[in-house]
Amino acid sequence: PEAVDERLKERIVDGDRQGLEADLEEAMKDHPPLTIINEFLLGGMKVVGELFGAGKMQLPFVLQSAETMKAAVAYLEPFMEKVEGQEKGTIVLATVKGDVHDIGKNLVDIILTNNGYRVVNLGIKQPIANILAAAKEHKADAIGMSGLLVKSTVIMRENLEELKREGVDIPVLLGGAALTRKFVEEDCIVAYGGSRVAYARDAFDGLSLMDKVVG
Ligand code: B1M
């Protein structure tokens, strides 16, 4: 296609990294990096999810798309605006046990880091014991759990029960495509406690919740 936004979207769908940087450079002439990510690149990932869900795309190709997405985000990251100044607080961030999806979690990391938070990003498939240990070690102001599988939402609720058993009182942010606000506000709050668990729809929602919790 002629237009660079369509080209970038297609690159994600096709997992095509050949010439990706030139397209990103071109897009940056007219758009800030975050618009490129949220509108063009994530638009492509949405299509990938639909094709995969409909059985029209096989897993290895989904992986290629994910790798292309990651390469694009890594390229854009240095060009993003950063808030300078004092650190606002620390969050321990992880994708929960059994779940490998990390593109969303890593975007949350970038947005929080660029906005003055220290993010301890533990990576994927993290059991609650690791999350808890890191939260203690780093004296975290919040814990963030991400997960995209329906199974992961159950793990999140179990994790909250475990935190409660351990007497932990740190605010927890939950995010990921399989979660709903209703599940978080009904099931998860019961598991952990009213004001200390919140649902983040996207990375910016995560940021404003952090600002509320820590600020
Ligand atoms: Co998988 N996968 N996948 N996958 N994958 C989904 C999630 C799925 C919905 C696809 C589908 O069927 N349509 C489906 C889940 C179905 C379900 O549970 N009901 C699915 C499946 C089934 C699987 C496997 C089981 C497939 C298999 O092996 N047969 C397998 C799971 C392996 C495992 O985890 N154990 C699998 C594997 C993979 C890949 C490895 C190929 C790859 C991931 C690569 C990677 O992440 N490194 C992959 C991908 C890419 C997807 C889709 C297509 C795209 C996910 C993505 O990156 N989206 C996905 C389809 C979909 O989500 N609809 C799908 C972009 C990303 C920015 O969005 O992560 O939602 P998201 O993050 C958002 C918000 O949710 C929020 O902010 C972000 C930015 O706005 N957010 C937070 C997320 N975490 C947050 C935390 C916060 C705050 C906000 O605070 C703590």
Boltz pocket constraint, residues with backbone or C-beta under 6 A from the ligand:
constraints:
  - pocket:
      binder: B
      contacts: [[A, 42], [A, 45], [A, 46], [A, 48], [A, 49], [A, 50], [A, 52], [A, 53], [A, 54], [A, 59], [A, 62], [A, 63], [A, 66], [A, 93], [A, 98], [A, 99], [A, 100], [A, 101], [A, 102], [A, 103], [A, 104], [A, 105], [A, 107], [A, 108], [A, 143], [A, 144], [A, 145], [A, 146], [A, 147], [A, 148], [A, 149], [A, 150], [A, 151], [A, 173], [A, 174], [A, 175], [A, 176], [A, 177], [A, 178], [A, 200], [A, 201], [A, 202], [A, 203], [A, 206]]
      max_distance: 6.0
